[in-house]
Amino acid sequence: MNQATSPHRATPKAARIGFFERYLTAWVALCIVTGTLLGHILPRAFEALGHMEVAQVNLPVAALIWLMIIPMLLKIDFGALAGVRRQWKGIGVTLFVNWAVKPFSMALLGWIFVRHVFAAYLPAEQLDSYIAGLILLAAAPCTAMVFVWSNLCQGEPNFTLSQVALNDAIMVVAFAPIVALLLGISSITVPWNTLILSVLLYIVVPVACSVFLRRVILARGGAAQLQALLQRLGPVSLVALLATLVLLFGFQGQQILAQPAVIVMLAVPILIQVYFNSGLAYWLNRRFDVPHCVAGPSALIGASNFFELAVATAVGLFGVHSGAALATVVGVLIEVPVMLSVVRIVNRSRHWYEARA
């Protein structure tokens, strides 16, 4: 994964999508099938796991979420924030799309499709929960996989690093208020205590731990040791993600078997949101005469989601059996193929992009 350059920062390297990441959709689909079947065959076991909670936080899911998030945050050098002024136009476009457009456009799409277009085909008691899950998914900009997408479109690595570090810093203070605002607009009760606890558990504490661990590793072994550690932790993060999906779909097995088309219907607003926001960011960068190597990652950062955080928060706010948890997991299911298609569009349109007046 790409890192900023300095004596104490890992050198940017060509990040290529690995075997497991390339076929993430297939692994997710396998976990859906496995979890659903296990939930149907062993309902009491999953019921016991579902009741392992402290302050509305499911302990097995929380442990797996931490194993996902901390290795990803270790890749982020928050010292890169000093370089945000170098590409201020691209930074500004991405911030506008990430924080002023994407959460609100997803709330609107959720209202259109969940409450109206597909309402007759969805469980009535889960409509609010589905919309909440979509909002949670859109309110958290992607962190780790963005480095891969950026490299695949020949993006400027230091811009990508600066933008991701800035987004993560903003998430600490903006995630909870935006989620609460949009849930309130959607007439969904906001459990503030649980929302703040989720922000502390899945943003503040992991960020603090990753910053501390990163500094210790760089001080003792330098960038080479950090890179070696990240390579070893990569599979741990992915296995934790897949195990989380097995648990979540095990908890929701009965509901999915009853209405498998729910996954397809929830994917529709997510797909529209990804293409709309990536296209908007790409077009705005072109209007502001931003170089293509910045516009590409800007569009990708503007479209993708920090689904690990979304899943964790949905589970904390609404429970492992909720429609919100299911909606966030659908985001994981379609993440890789959709983002690869956006990368392909960005690469193939480069001549058009650079033919500016």
C-alpha positions in Angstrom: 0.0 0.0 0.0 1.1 3.5 -0.7 2.7 5.6 2.0 4.1 9.2 2.0 7.8 9.7 1.5 10.1 11.0 4.4 12.8 9.5 6.5 10.3 8.1 8.8 7.5 7.2 6.4 7.1 4.1 4.2 8.1 4.8 0.6 5.2 4.7 -1.9 5.2 1.4 -3.7 3.2 0.1 -6.6 0.1 -1.3 -4.9 -1.5 -4.0 -6.9 -4.8 -5.7 -6.1 -4.0 -9.1 -4.6 -5.5 -12.4 -5.3 -7.9 -12.3 -2.3 -8.8 -8.6 -2.9 -9.4 -9.2 -6.6 -11.9 -12.0 -5.9 -13.3 -10.4 -2.7 -16.8 -10.5 -4.2 -16.5 -14.3 -4.7 -15.3 -14.7 -1.1 -18.1 -12.5 0.2 -20.7 -14.5 -1.8 -19.3 -17.7 -0.3 -19.5 -16.3 3.2 -23.1 -15.2 2.6 -24.0 -18.8 1.6 -22.0 -20.4 4.4 -23.3 -18.0 7.1 -26.9 -18.3 5.9 -26.7 -22.1 5.9 -25.0 -22.3 9.3 -27.6 -19.9 10.7 -30.3 -22.1 9.4 -28.7 -25.3 10.6 -27.3 -24.0 14.0 -29.7 -21.3 15.1 -29.1 -21.8 18.8 -25.3 -21.4 18.4 -25.7 -18.1 16.6 -28.4 -17.0 19.1 -25.8 -17.5 21.8 -23.2 -15.5 19.9 -25.8 -12.8 19.3 -26.4 -12.4 23.1 -22.7 -11.9 23.9 -23.0 -8.2 24.4 -21.8 -5.4 26.6 -23.4 -2.0 26.4 -25.2 -3.1 23.2 -21.8 -4.0 21.6 -21.6 -7.6 20.3 -18.2 -8.8 21.6 -17.4 -11.4 18.8 -18.2 -8.8 16.1 -16.3 -6.1 17.9 -13.2 -8.2 18.1 -13.3 -9.0 14.4 -13.9 -5.4 13.5 -10.8 -4.3 15.4 -8.8 -7.0 13.6 -10.1 -5.5 10.3 -9.7 -1.8 11.1 -6.4 -1.4 13.0 -4.2 -3.1 10.3 -5.8 -0.8 7.7 -5.3 2.3 9.7 -1.6 1.4 10.2 -1.1 2.2 6.5 -2.2 5.8 7.1 0.5 8.4 7.9 -1.3 11.3 9.5 1.9 13.4 9.0 0.8 13.6 5.4 -1.8 16.2 6.5 1.0 18.8 6.1 0.8 18.3 2.3 -2.9 18.9 1.8 -2.2 22.4 0.4 -0.3 21.1 -2.6 -3.4 19.8 -4.4 -6.0 22.0 -2.7 -8.4 21.9 -5.6 -8.5 18.1 -5.7 -8.7 18.0 -1.9 -11.6 20.5 -1.9 -13.6 18.5 -4.5 -13.2 15.3 -2.6 -14.2 16.8 0.7 -17.2 18.4 -0.9 -18.4 15.1 -2.4 -17.5 13.0 0.6 -19.1 15.2 3.3 -21.6 17.5 1.6 -23.0 15.3 -1.2 -22.6 11.5 -0.6 -24.3 11.0 2.8 -27.3 13.2 1.7 -27.6 11.7 -1.8 -27.6 8.2 -0.2 -30.3 9.3 2.2 -32.4 10.5 -0.7 -31.8 7.3 -2.7 -32.7 5.2 0.3 -35.9 7.2 0.7 -36.8 6.8 -3.0 -36.0 3.1 -3.3 -36.6 1.6 0.2 -39.6 3.7 1.2 -41.3 3.8 -2.2 -40.0 1.8 -5.2 -39.2 -1.4 -3.3 -41.3 -0.9 -0.2 -44.0 -3.4 -1.1 -41.3 -6.1 -1.5 -39.3 -5.5 1.7 -40.2 -6.4 5.3 -42.2 -3.4 6.6 -40.6 -3.6 10.0 -37.1 -3.3 8.5 -37.6 -0.3 6.2 -36.1 2.3 8.7 -33.3 0.0 9.5 -32.3 -0.5 5.8 -32.2 3.2 5.2 -30.1 3.7 8.4 -27.6 1.1 7.1 -27.4 2.9 3.7 -26.7 6.2 5.5 -24.0 4.6 7.7 -22.4 3.2 4.6 -22.3 6.6 2.8 -21.1 8.6 5.8 -17.7 6.9 6.1 -15.2 7.5 3.3 -13.0 4.6 2.4 -9.6 4.2 4.0 -7.5 1.2 2.9 -8.7 0.0 -0.5 -8.4 3.5 -1.9 -4.7 3.0 -2.2 -5.2 0.1 -4.5 -7.8 1.9 -6.6 -5.5 5.0 -6.8 -2.6 2.9 -8.0 -4.6 1.1 -10.7 -5.5 4.5 -12.2 -2.0 5.9 -11.9 -3.0 8.3 -9.2 -0.7 10.6 -7.4 0.2 8.6 -4.2 0.9 11.6 -2.0 -2.4 13.2 -2.8 -4.2 9.9 -2.0 -2.3 9.6 1.3 -3.1 13.2 2.2 -6.7 12.9 1.3 -7.3 9.7 3.2 -5.5 11.0 6.3 -7.7 14.2 6.2 -10.9 12.1 5.8 -10.0 9.9 8.7 -9.3 13.0 10.9 -12.6 14.5 9.8 -14.5 11.3 10.6 -13.5 11.6 14.2 -15.7 14.7 14.6 -18.1 14.6 11.7 -19.3 11.0 11.4 -21.6 11.0 14.4 -23.3 14.4 13.8 -23.9 13.6 10.1 -25.3 10.2 10.8 -27.5 11.6 13.6 -28.8 14.4 11.4 -29.7 12.1 8.5 -31.3 9.5 10.8 -33.4 12.3 12.3 -34.4 13.6 8.9 -35.5 10.0 8.0 -37.5 9.9 11.2 -35.3 7.2 12.7 -34.7 7.4 16.5 -31.0 8.2 17.2 -29.6 6.3 20.2 -26.9 8.9 20.9 -25.2 6.9 23.6 -24.7 3.9 21.3 -23.7 6.2 18.4 -21.0 8.0 20.4 -19.8 4.6 21.8 -19.5 3.3 18.3 -17.4 6.4 17.2 -15.1 5.9 20.2 -14.7 2.2 19.7 -14.4 2.1 15.9 -12.8 5.4 15.1 -11.1 7.2 18.0 -9.5 4.2 19.7 -8.4 2.4 16.5 -6.9 5.6 15.1 -5.1 6.3 18.4 -3.8 2.7 18.6 -2.6 2.7 15.0 -0.8 6.1 15.3 1.0 4.9 18.4 1.9 1.5 16.9 3.1 3.1 13.7 5.4 5.5 15.5 6.8 2.7 17.6 7.5 0.4 14.6 9.1 3.2 12.5 11.3 4.3 15.5 12.5 0.7 16.0 12.7 -0.8 12.6 12.0 1.9 10.0 9.8 1.8 6.9 11.0 -1.7 5.9 9.8 -3.2 9.2 6.5 -1.4 8.9 6.0 -2.6 5.3 6.8 -6.2 6.4 4.3 -6.0 9.2 1.6 -4.7 6.9 2.1 -7.6 4.5 1.8 -10.0 7.4 -1.3 -8.3 8.7 -3.1 -8.1 5.3 -4.5 -11.6 5.5 -5.5 -11.2 9.1 -7.6 -8.2 8.1 -9.3 -10.0 5.3 -9.9 -13.2 7.3 -11.5 -11.0 10.0 -13.7 -9.4 7.4 -14.9 -12.8 6.0 -15.5 -14.2 9.5 -17.6 -11.1 10.4 -19.7 -11.7 7.3 -20.2 -15.4 8.2 -21.5 -14.2 11.6 -23.7 -11.5 10.3 -25.3 -13.7 7.7 -25.6 -16.5 10.3 -27.6 -14.1 12.4 -29.7 -13.1 9.4 -30.1 -16.5 7.8 -33.8 -16.9 8.4 -34.6 -13.5 6.9 -32.4 -14.0 3.9 -33.8 -17.4 3.1 -37.3 -15.9 3.3 -36.5 -13.0 1.0 -33.2 -13.4 -1.0 -34.2 -10.6 -3.4 -33.6 -8.1 -0.5 -29.9 -8.1 -1.3 -30.5 -7.2 -4.9 -32.9 -4.4 -4.0 -30.5 -2.9 -1.5 -27.7 -3.0 -4.0 -29.6 -0.6 -6.4 -29.2 2.6 -4.4 -25.6 1.7 -3.5 -24.7 1.3 -7.2 -26.4 4.6 -8.2 -24.7 6.4 -5.4 -21.2 5.1 -6.4 -21.5 6.1 -10.0 -23.1 9.4 -9.3 -20.5 10.6 -6.7 -17.5 9.3 -8.7 -18.8 11.0 -11.8 -19.5 14.3 -10.0 -16.0 14.3 -8.4 -14.4 13.5 -11.8 -16.3 16.2 -13.6 -15.7 18.9 -10.9 -11.9 18.1 -11.0 -12.0 18.6 -14.8 -13.8 21.9 -14.5 -11.2 23.1 -12.0 -8.3 22.0 -14.2 -7.0 19.4 -11.8 -4.4 17.0 -13.2 -5.8 13.5 -14.1 -3.4 11.8 -11.7 -5.3 13.7 -8.9 -8.8 13.6 -10.4 -8.7 9.8 -10.6 -8.1 9.0 -6.9 -10.3 12.0 -6.0 -13.2 10.4 -7.9 -12.5 7.0 -6.4 -12.2 8.3 -2.8 -15.5 10.2 -3.4 -17.3 7.0 -4.4 -16.0 4.3 -2.1 -17.0 3.5 1.5 -15.3 2.6 4.8 -17.6 -0.5 5.0 -15.8 -1.9 8.0 -16.8 1.1 10.1 -20.3 1.0 8.7 -20.8 -2.6 9.6 -19.5 -2.1 13.1 -21.7 0.9 13.7 -24.8 -0.7 12.3 -24.3 -3.7 14.5 -23.8 -1.5 17.5 -26.7 0.8 16.8 -29.3 -1.7 15.6 -28.1 -5.1 16.4 -26.7 -8.1 14.5 -30.1 -9.2 13.3 -31.0 -5.7 11.9 -31.7 -4.6 8.3 -29.0 -1.9 8.9 -26.3 -4.6 9.3 -27.5 -6.4 6.2 -27.5 -3.2 4.2 -23.9 -2.4 5.1 -22.8 -5.9 4.2 -24.4 -5.5 0.7 -21.9 -2.7 0.3 -19.1 -5.1 1.0 -20.5 -7.5 -1.6 -20.4 -5.1 -4.5 -17.4 -3.0 -3.5 -14.7 -4.6 -5.6 -16.4 -5.1 -9.0 -18.1 -1.7 -8.8 -14.9 0.2 -7.9 -12.9 -1.8 -10.6 -15.4 -0.6 -13.1 -14.9 3.0 -12.0 -11.2 2.6 -12.3 -11.7 1.3 -15.9 -13.9 4.4 -16.7 -11.3 6.8 -15.3 -8.5 5.1 -17.3 -10.4 4.9 -20.6 -11.6 8.5 -20.4 -8.1 10.0 -19.8 -7.9 11.5 -23.3 -11.3 13.1 -22.9 -10.3 14.4 -19.5 -7.0 16.0 -20.7 -8.6 17.6 -23.8 -9.6 20.6 -21.8 -9.8 24.1 -23.2 
